[in-house]
Amino acid sequence: MALPKKGSRRIVVDGVPYRWRVRGRPTYDQGMGWSPLTYAVEKAESPGTMLVVRTSQTHPSNWLDRQTTSVLPSHVATAIQNARTQGWIPEAPGSPYILDQSQGFVPTP
């Protein structure tokens, strides 16, 4: 399944264009602060396997007003480079590749 173009942002990493997107509305678990913010990345021209990045922060639209920081393009670029190093092949078809960067996430009790 491809990312919708509406709401996605373009980024170029190592000369390759990608699109990335943070879900606008949090899932129930993200809204309650029980699970971390995730965002998706795919190759812009020929999407194949999607990259799903789990961060160590809460969703910005969480319902408990927990402090959070924005996902910056520099964070996305680093995640793409790490995923490529760990074996993500964005051109190949397949199931989403999960990059777990949620070390240090503390869920709301």
C-alpha positions as a LaTeX table, in Angstrom:
\begin{tabular}{lrrr}
\hline
Residue & $x$ (\AA) & $y$ (\AA) & $z$ (\AA) \\
\hline
Met1 & 0.00 & 0.00 & 0.00 \\
Ala2 & 1.43 & 3.36 & $-1.02$ \\
Leu3 & 1.53 & 6.53 & 1.05 \\
Pro4 & $-1.11$ & 9.09 & 0.12 \\
Lys5 & 0.53 & 12.07 & $-1.56$ \\
Lys6 & $-1.62$ & 14.46 & 0.44 \\
Gly7 & 0.15 & 15.22 & 3.69 \\
Ser8 & 3.41 & 13.54 & 2.77 \\
Arg9 & 6.71 & 15.38 & 2.61 \\
Arg10 & 9.54 & 14.90 & 0.17 \\
Ile11 & 13.12 & 14.30 & 1.28 \\
Val12 & 16.27 & 13.41 & $-0.67$ \\
Val13 & 18.78 & 11.15 & 1.06 \\
Asp14 & 22.03 & 10.19 & $-0.69$ \\
Gly15 & 20.59 & 11.44 & $-3.98$ \\
Val16 & 17.43 & 9.28 & $-3.77$ \\
Pro17 & 14.02 & 10.97 & $-3.34$ \\
Tyr18 & 11.67 & 9.59 & $-0.70$ \\
Arg19 & 8.29 & 10.62 & 0.72 \\
Trp20 & 7.45 & 10.42 & 4.41 \\
Arg21 & 4.36 & 11.04 & 6.49 \\
Val22 & 3.25 & 11.11 & 10.12 \\
Arg23 & $-0.30$ & 9.92 & 10.68 \\
Gly24 & $-2.44$ & 13.01 & 11.32 \\
Arg25 & $-4.70$ & 11.51 & 13.96 \\
Pro26 & $-3.20$ & 9.25 & 16.60 \\
Thr27 & $-4.33$ & 5.68 & 17.02 \\
Tyr28 & $-6.14$ & 5.02 & 20.31 \\
Asp29 & $-2.96$ & 3.67 & 21.93 \\
Gln30 & $-0.94$ & 6.65 & 20.69 \\
Gly31 & $-3.60$ & 9.09 & 21.89 \\
Met32 & $-3.48$ & 7.56 & 25.36 \\
Gly33 & 0.33 & 7.61 & 25.39 \\
Trp34 & 0.60 & 3.83 & 25.53 \\
Ser35 & 2.48 & 3.41 & 22.25 \\
Pro36 & 5.04 & 5.63 & 20.51 \\
Leu37 & 4.70 & 7.82 & 17.46 \\
Thr38 & 5.36 & 6.09 & 14.14 \\
Tyr39 & 5.88 & 7.46 & 10.66 \\
Ala40 & 6.13 & 5.88 & 7.24 \\
Val41 & 8.69 & 6.35 & 4.45 \\
Glu42 & 8.73 & 5.11 & 0.86 \\
Lys43 & 10.76 & 5.70 & $-2.26$ \\
Ala44 & 9.13 & 8.54 & $-4.21$ \\
Glu45 & 9.30 & 7.35 & $-7.82$ \\
Ser46 & 8.86 & 3.60 & $-7.52$ \\
Pro47 & 7.45 & 2.65 & $-4.12$ \\
Gly48 & 8.08 & $-0.91$ & $-3.00$ \\
Thr49 & 8.63 & $-1.90$ & 0.60 \\
Met50 & 7.51 & 0.78 & 3.04 \\
Leu51 & 9.65 & 1.73 & 6.01 \\
Val52 & 7.79 & 2.18 & 9.31 \\
Val53 & 9.80 & 3.97 & 11.98 \\
Arg54 & 8.82 & 3.68 & 15.66 \\
Thr55 & 10.14 & 6.68 & 17.57 \\
Ser56 & 10.76 & 7.20 & 21.26 \\
Gln57 & 8.27 & 10.07 & 21.55 \\
Thr58 & 4.53 & 10.44 & 21.89 \\
His59 & 2.24 & 11.50 & 19.06 \\
Pro60 & 1.95 & 15.31 & 18.89 \\
Ser61 & $-1.86$ & 15.03 & 19.02 \\
Asn62 & $-1.95$ & 12.83 & 22.12 \\
Trp63 & $-4.97$ & 13.38 & 24.32 \\
Leu64 & $-3.06$ & 13.79 & 27.58 \\
Asp65 & $-1.00$ & 16.84 & 26.58 \\
Arg66 & 2.26 & 14.94 & 27.07 \\
Gln67 & 5.31 & 16.84 & 25.91 \\
Thr68 & 6.63 & 15.81 & 22.52 \\
Thr69 & 9.03 & 17.00 & 19.87 \\
Ser70 & 8.47 & 17.28 & 16.15 \\
Val71 & 9.80 & 14.75 & 13.68 \\
Leu72 & 12.46 & 16.70 & 11.81 \\
Pro73 & 13.70 & 15.96 & 8.30 \\
Ser74 & 17.13 & 15.26 & 9.81 \\
His75 & 15.56 & 12.50 & 11.96 \\
Val76 & 13.91 & 11.01 & 8.88 \\
Ala77 & 17.17 & 11.12 & 6.89 \\
Thr78 & 19.04 & 9.37 & 9.70 \\
Ala79 & 16.31 & 6.72 & 9.97 \\
Ile80 & 16.45 & 6.08 & 6.21 \\
Gln81 & 20.23 & 5.70 & 6.30 \\
Asn82 & 20.04 & 3.35 & 9.31 \\
Ala83 & 17.33 & 1.24 & 7.68 \\
Arg84 & 19.30 & 0.98 & 4.42 \\
Thr85 & 22.37 & $-0.12$ & 6.41 \\
Gln86 & 20.27 & $-2.74$ & 8.24 \\
Gly87 & 18.87 & $-4.21$ & 5.04 \\
Trp88 & 15.80 & $-2.22$ & 3.95 \\
Ile89 & 15.45 & $-2.35$ & 0.17 \\
Pro90 & 12.84 & 0.27 & $-0.76$ \\
Glu91 & 12.62 & $-0.85$ & $-4.41$ \\
Ala92 & 11.69 & $-4.44$ & $-3.59$ \\
Pro93 & 8.06 & $-5.43$ & $-3.02$ \\
Gly94 & 7.18 & $-6.90$ & 0.35 \\
Ser95 & 5.87 & $-6.36$ & 3.84 \\
Pro96 & 6.71 & $-3.11$ & 5.65 \\
Tyr97 & 10.19 & $-2.92$ & 7.15 \\
Ile98 & 10.02 & $-1.91$ & 10.82 \\
Leu99 & 12.81 & 0.25 & 12.23 \\
Asp100 & 12.40 & 0.35 & 15.99 \\
Gln101 & 13.91 & 3.49 & 17.52 \\
Ser102 & 11.60 & 3.45 & 20.54 \\
Gln103 & 14.36 & 2.85 & 23.08 \\
Gly104 & 13.54 & 5.05 & 26.05 \\
Phe105 & 9.82 & 5.46 & 25.35 \\
Val106 & 7.90 & 5.51 & 28.62 \\
Pro107 & 4.21 & 4.67 & 28.20 \\
Thr108 & 1.60 & 6.47 & 30.26 \\
Pro109 & 0.50 & 4.29 & 33.19 \\
\hline
\end{tabular}
